[in-house]
């Protein structure tokens, strides 16, 4: 694929701020092989674009597909431990680390910032996921659910320590010239939230609000990611300061219904089905689906065209490029240029 020369961070920023861009942006936070190597025109020594790759390579990739921002991942844990916690007696095995554990990533972020300086390319960081890490890495899923009833104070203690760590990370990250701040936490199944929304509003919302705060206070748009059906939490996310939602998985959420309900209050980043035409269809199938999605959700500028999760190994490169080209062919009135 030839370089597009069409990347412009103002385009994404416009959508996240509820303004009209010149065209529908295209954005994928993770693109793996075979699509990644196909776009680059060579084999690459890393698994995907979210693997904190050399910034010059990410810049080249993004320009080839007309994507408006590059970035890196700060998913990490403040804890080191050998086994899941089964009770309060296991707390002694936790070894806690601070943000200094991310020193290498901050050096890489310095390189990213220098790489995009004086260019049209935006910069993002992906931070998360304190609830996900707690129910997977610290307790294990089944034990976490039991501990919510058997020792909720212990669960809250772990969540609080995670939150303090992520707030400290966020406070450092927003000192960089970020186009947007990307926060992820998987809080839902396809059918609904993992735990009762009322409990999430007690355990999760106040803590995620604190993690959002440094970006919100700095005027940096916040893009939030969760798998599953999080429709019950959308009013909370908007109130917390989220500007955009990703990926709006079609197996659990109706992007068109969300668009009708929230309009321009929430930018939508999604949601072509990874398991559908992107993987098993033709480029024309993808173009038809993408065009319909834009017609239904993006003609007012409130859509960033993306997959329903990420560009995995089952996605055909020619289908990914058909999605990208469909976005780029859609010009909107009233854009910034």
Secondary structure, DSSP 8 states (H G I E B T S, - for coil): --------HHHHHHHHTT---SB-EE--S-BBTTHHHHHHTS--SSSBTTTT--HHHHHHHHHHHT--EEEEE----SEE-SS---SGGGGGG-EE--GGGGHHHHHHHHHHHHHHTTSS-EEEEEEE-HHHHIIIIIS-HHHHHHHHHH-HHHHHHHHHHHHHHHHHHHHHHTTS--SEEEEE---B-SSSBSS-HHHHHHHTHHHHHHHHHHHHHTT-EEEEE-SS--GGGHHHHHHHT--EEE---TTT--HHHHHHHHGGGSEEEEEE-TTTHHHHS-HHHHHHHHHHHHHHHTTTS-EEEEESS-B-TTS-HHHHHHHHHHHHH-B-TT---
